[in-house]
Each structure stands twice: as structure tokens, then as C-alpha cells.
Amino acid sequence: MNSDIASRILSQTTLDASGPFLAFAIGVLLLVFLELFRALQPLRSVVFLATLAAAAWAATRTMFGPELSVFEGTYVANSTTSSWSLLFVATTLIAWAFGRKYYREEAHLEGEHDILLLTAASGMVLMAGSRDLLVFFVGLETLSVPLYALAGFRRSRRESVEAGLKYFVLGSFAAAIYLMGAAFVYAGTGTLQLSGIQARSDLLEQPLAITGVAMLVAAIFFKISVFPFHLWVPDVYQGAPSPVTTFMATGTKAAAFAFLLPLAFALPVQSAGLIAAIALLTMAAGNLAALVQTDMKRLLAYSGIAHAGTMLLAIAGIFTDPELGGASQAILFYMAAYTFTAGGAFGLLTMLEAQTGKPVTIESLRGLAQKRPGIAAALTLFMLSLGGIPATGGFLGKYLIFSVAVRGDMIPAAIIGILLSVVALGYYLRIVVAMYMQSESETQTIPAESRPLASAMALVCAAMVLVLGVLPGWFLTNVR
Amino acid sequence: MAINVMTLSVLVFLPLLGALLIAATPKKAVGMQRGIALLTTLAVAWIGIALCLRFDGSSAAMQFTEVAPWFTLPGGIDVHYRLGMDGISVLLVGLTAILGPIVVLSTWGHIHVRVKEFMVWLLAMQTGMLGVFLSLDLILFYVFWETSLIPLYFILGIWGGERRLYATIKFFLYTFAGSVVMLIAAIWLIWTAETTDVVRLLDIAGRMPVETQTWLFAAFALAFAIKVPLMPFHTWLPDAHTEAPTSGSVILAGVLLKMGTYGLLRYGIQMFPGAALEAAPWMMALGVLGIVYGAFLAMAQTDVKRLIACSSVSHLGYVVLGLFALTEAGLRGSLLQMVNHGLSTGLLFLLIGMIYERRHTRALDQYGGIAGVMPIFALFLVFAVLSSVGLPGLNGFVGEYLILLGTWEASPWLAAIAVTGVVFGAIYLLMATRKMLFGPLVHSENKSLSDLNGREVALMLPIVVLCVWIGVQPNVFLDRTDASLRDVTSRIEHARSARTASIEATPVHRLEIEAR
């Protein structure tokens, strides 16, 4: 009996399906081991990168094959989850590259930083592959707890500690709501698996179950920063160290969406209108608030809220979209474009910030095109991509998302949404205006300092934004 | 195997290649940057003219077509990289190609800071504009349509006048808001028709029910009407023109606005003929309103550049009027007038730029009696004004005449009102010319103005030659457009007969329902 369970768990299928998670987990253990010996610490970067490479390799193994369902159907690996895993690898790499040489006072804690980062990444992989409410919860906490620590990582700075605490308190609250919701769902339906919940067509007649589902969705909405659960975002994004902000803005959002997609199929069709309304309100709240920001990180935080709203529009369209898997592909592509765009943009901010030691404001960006033409050009590209201008990944992502809404017969919502994206250009252009069209401010000058790794990463992000916009063929065919 | 450079892809992407080359030059090498820009635009002009000459005007089919697979959208819709030229785009491509080197040469006088960036944006813009005219794939068209906003955004924002930031953002947000609504319509159209091929879409969309067409037409036309700009969406234009550097104004008036009128013809009338028939009275009314309102606006201006910008609103009103007369004469006239407006208004902006470089003011009352000091300038200005007001023998006359003829066939009343615009146009332009050139030389600063130099004369000569050539032999140009325009009119006739049939059929239908 015991050997039977053991052989089932250790089968080739199980190993294949959980490959990316195992890679991250082993990486974490290796890094912890390295911390014990001072002599081995130079190997840290090598181990870190090898872990990412192994995770990416493991993800590609399940990318083109049939869907693998393991652990009694609570965890799956298919082309979609593999694509998400690849995206998480990219997110982690971006956050790691921009984090090098960023921490001054905490430089001796770099090992901890890397371990926390990898642990969080393993949580994201678990979230994306889970098809069970509890497995997802394990993933969510594996992601969140390291993030609480990372948000407060610059412990000598008040705002960083404040961000960590804020995120911890509100995040725990969301986690509690999630658990309560899962308990309600279990009480109402007798199952925790998504397939089991989906099979119950009488969900609406079960007050307990439907309340539970609503609580689950609310908790996930908190993680993806959707109206009205978005208010923590600007404070936490602003206070957290910039490389961590990069990770939160792209990674957490992606992992939560990865689970929201299969969960959405368990929702009653009637919720489409409500979700669309929430999506539009989120876009409005994010974009209008971003218009009046002066601090760049805060501005990008609000812009991130608006982008979450845009992606939520595809979730609203999922019920009526005749194109099966269209919403999933749209959100994946949008999220990939957003990861490289926002990742690159936040990354450039870490570079500027590390040089001056002060937060980057729009005012401080004035005249940057003359001083640092490379950074200004890259930041412009990222702003255009965030604004959804063609020839960038942001445009095609926008196209795919609004295609879902149009196919799902939500044309009025699509028109309101896309007009709200025009509002967004108002502030993206303001940044370009400051860099290119206004003369340098006298108070703040940005001295040049070379951080080759960060520069290379910014270049890779810019290249990816262009590739996703101009040559998206491979991604559209294989990433779905 | 010799590589064929006479292709549309080379034409479209050569400017971008030049831009990348310039971007790689050292910042201080201004001479090299200008040289590369000039050589590139000359090569583009050469290829563009050669292709226009080779173009077979007797066929309505797309010519010099190029197709390559690009990517696949969900639902298995294949997006292609597709270029091609027909009678609707041929003249506009020629215009864009010819204006290139002229604009580059004109920057010698007024762009002295950040020359490198300017040339990069200028060339990138040419790629965008040519792409808009030559794209035969709706996605590709949209990509060019929106990316062509970016270069002008920078040109206006960096090298513009005092209120440039306001004008830049206004211009961008206005035009962007219009085009995103078009994007939603395009998404729906592509999904329904299951293709992005414009040639196939023209047939599929034309067969859609008129009500569907009308919704799509409204969304597409909004984007184009803002770009043209048609009254009441015109307010961004005077601001943009006033603040833009000379070369920016020339491109804006010369080519960029034509993207709007081209769009109205291709993606409005040709694609949705049924809806165009329904909308024609409204669009014509807006056109006439623009003619008269633009003329009145122009009369009230004291800034000469703003005056010409307002006259653009008036002149483009003619183009829209002629297009939506939906008659052969109207369409021919409009297409020709697009080119004419590009040439004569481009010339006017060049001249205003040249005098501004010398005198640093555009206020009309700061001039007077310049003709004595700058006779060559005066000669060119009078020529440009006469071409603009439609003096017989010059280009403007042919276009306006054909437009009014076509409008007369559709609606004599509107034609009668539109004629007043011709009169007003003559009044304000000639009055401004008189104030600038003739009368006593009151301002002493004007006495020492130097006349145009060789470069300035040389860069304007091609435009002058074209103005006269179109005026004398319009058929050389019109012949190339005829076959394609006949295709448009046949679509309109088809839609018209379908409408008549449906109107006749309606009472029967109603009786049937009542009987039930």
C-alpha cells in the first residue's frame, strides 16, 4: 500500500508535471546550503541562474505535450502552465538582475534576498498549476510570506518597513478571507477541486457556496489589485525596494491571473456583467489617479492597477467568447508584454534611484534625453508599450484582450475601456515630455554610473517588447 | 541575381534604414546627419517617382504587391505583411516621396539644435506615412497609422514654439482617441470577416447589411475625420501648426492630413459604400461647414501661420465635400485636390518659415512692403497664393472645379454654398499677401531682410513645376487614378441600386407583417 503511493508520487509523470516547482525548490535548498560556508558564496549567482535555467528547461518539457494531471487532479501541467512558468522565470530574472548592487546598507544580506526571491517564485509556479483551492493557498502563501519580508527588506528605511508591514497586514487579511471562502465552498459543495465546483451547476442556489466563491474571488482581486481592493498598491509599491516592486507588479499579478482563469469557469455566467463593471472601474480608478502622480513608482503603481483592470476585461468576456482559450491566450500575452515592459521600466527606475539615492519623480527626469540618451530611449519605449502603441508588445496584448471583449459581445464595455486607455497616454506622454521636451531641472542631476548587468537586462526587456510587438508569431502559436 | 530595389518594401523601409544610420552617427556630426538624410530622401523620391511612372493606370488592381506571412491571430486568422499600390494611393505616395528631400533641405535654415534626433524622426515619419498609403492588411495599416503619430509628437514637442507642449499633447490625444475607436471596429470586422486582407475586406464589408456598415463606418470615419480634420474636430490643427517648426508644418499639411482623407476614401467609401451613401449628406454638410467656417476663421487671424492652418481646414472641407458627393468627378477632384493642397499649402508653410527665420515674427502687422526688399520671395509667395486660391492654369483650379462639378451633380445647393468658400479663400489669402508684400515699408527691421538664397529657391522649384504641370496637364495625373475610382463608383452604384430595391421592397414587407 505504502509502496503503491510512493511509486505513484515518484512516477515520471509526477516529476515531469512538477518539474519547474522542483527546480525552484532545489535551488532554494542549495542556496541555503551555500550560506553556511563563506567560501562557497561566490557561487551564489551561478546557482541562482542555474536554478532559473533548470526551471525553464523543465517548463519546456511539458509545453508541447498533452496535459498532465497529478496528485489526484489537484495539480496540472500543460502548455498554459508551462508558459506561465517560463514567464515567472523571466520575472525572477528581471527582479534579480536589477537588484544587483542596488542594496547598499543591506549588501551583506544578498543571500537572503536571493533565497526569498526563489521561494516566492516557487510559490507562483504552484499557484499557476493548482486546480485545487488548498494547493493554491499553499502556493499563495509561499509567494506572499517571502514578499512581505522582501517589501521590508531595506530595514534601515522607514518607508520600506512600513510597506512590508502594510503588505503583511492587508495580505494576511486577504489570505484569511480566502480560507474562509474555501471553507464555505467546501461546506456548500463538498469539494475543493475546481473541476468539482465547475460540475455543480446549481451553484447560484447554494448561498453558502456562492458566498464562498465571491470571497475567493475577492481575495484574488486583492492580489491582482483590482478596484476596490487596490488601495494598498501605491503605498506598498512606492515603499518597497524597487527591484521587489518590479517582482510584485509583474509576478504576483501574473500568478493570481494564472489561477483566476480556471477559477472563472467555476463562476456563474451572470457574473460577467459585474466583472466587466469592476474591470472598467479599475481602469478608471488607476488611470485617473495616475494622472496626478509626481512620483514615478507611484505612477507606475496606478498604471499597473489600470492594466490589471484591462486584463480583467478578458475574464469578463470569457463566458461568452466563442473562441475557446482565447481569453487565456490574451491574458498570457498581455501579461508577458506587461512583464517585460513594466519590469524594464521599474528596472530603469532602480538604476536611476541607485545613483541619486532619491526617489525618481517626473520632475527629476527632465532633460534626461540629453544626459542619458539610452535610458531615456528605453523608458520611452516602455511608456509607449504601456500605452499600447503599435509595434510594441503592449499593442498586441491590448488587441487580444479587447478581441475577447468584442467576441464576447461586450462592445460598449470595450469602447469605454479603450477610451480609458487614451487617458493613460496622458501620463505616459508626460514622462516622455519631461525627458525629451523640457530642459534639465537644476536641483537634481543624475550622474552616470555603470551597472552592466542592469543595463543588459534593460536592453533585453526593450528587445522583448519590440519582438512581442513586431514578430509575435512564435508566441501566438506556442504560448497559449 | 540582382536585388530589385524598385519595390514597395524598399520604398517604405528605406527612410527607416536611413534613420537608423543617422542614429548611429556621432552627435556632433551635423553635416553627416544632414547628408545621410538628404541622400536617403532623394533615393526614396527617385524610387517613388519611378514606381508612380511605372504604375499602370488602366487597371484597378493592386500593383507591385508584396505578401509575406506575419502571424496568426486567435481563430486562425492569418495576418500578412501586404503592400500594394492602386490608383487611390499612387498620387499620395508620389507626393510623400517628393516632399521628403524638400523638407530635409528646408531644415538647414531652422533646425540647429539636436539635428540628429530631428532627422531620425523626420525619416521615421516618412516610413510611417508611406506605410499608411501602401498597407493592404488592416493590422499593418493600423500599425503604421498609429506609429506615424510618434515622430510628429517629438518634432512638435522638441522643436516647436512656446506653447508646444500643450499643442503636442492635444494633437496626440485627439488623434489617438479617434483611432482607438477605429481599433474596436477593426477588431470586430476582422473577427467577423475572418481576414485582415484589405482587398478581401472591401468585398466582404461591402456586402454587409447597411446597418452594420453604418456602425463600422462611423467608427472608422471618426478616426479619419479627426485626422483630416473635419469640422468640428479641427481644433487641434491650428494649435499644432502654429507651434510646429516649418518642416513639421509642411509634413503635417502636406501629407499627414491626407492620411485622413485617404482613409475616408479607402476605409470609408470604398469599404462601406452602403453606409457612405447614408452618411453622404451629413459628411457633405460638415465639409461645407468646414469650408465656410475655416474661411471665416482664417480671415480673423493676425498670425500668418495660423491663417494658413485655418485655410487648411477650409481646403480640406472641399476634399471631404468632393469625396462624399460620391460622383466620379467629385472623387477625381478630391484625389487631385489632396495632392494640390499638399503642394500649395506646403509651399506656403515653407515660405512663411523662410521669412520667420529672417524676421522672427509671424504677426501680419509686422510686415508690409516686403516685395521691394525681397522680390524673389514675393514672386514665390504670390505664386503659392494663386495656386492655393485656384487660379485657372494652376493646380488648385482643376481640383476645385472637379469637386464643385461633382457636388453640383449631387446637390446644387451645397455646391452653391461651397463656391462662396472659393471667394472667401481668395479674399483672405490675397489680403494677407497684400499686407505682407505691398504697401509702404513701415517697419525699419524689414529693410535689411535678405532675399531667398539658392538652396531655398532650389527646394521650392520642384513644387512650383508640379503646380504648373498639374494645372496644365491634369490628365497625366488623373489618368492613373481613373480605373480605381471607377471601381469605387461601381461599388457605390451597386449599393445605391440595393438601397432603391430595399426601399421598394419595404412596403411589401410591411404588408406581410400586417397581414399576419
Interface residues (C-beta under 8 A of the other chain):
Chain A: E323 G325 G326 Q329 A330 L384 I389 P390 A391 F395 Y399 L400 F402 S403 V406 R407 I411 A414 I415 I418 L419 S421 V422 L425 G426 L429 R430 V432 V433 Y436 M437 Q438 L471 P472 G473 L476 T477
Chain B: P69 W70 F71 T72 L73 P74 G75 Y142 V143 F144 W145 E146 T147 L149 I150 Y153 F154 G157 I158 R164 L165 T168 I169 F172 L173 F176 A177 V180 V181 L183 I184 I187 W188 W191
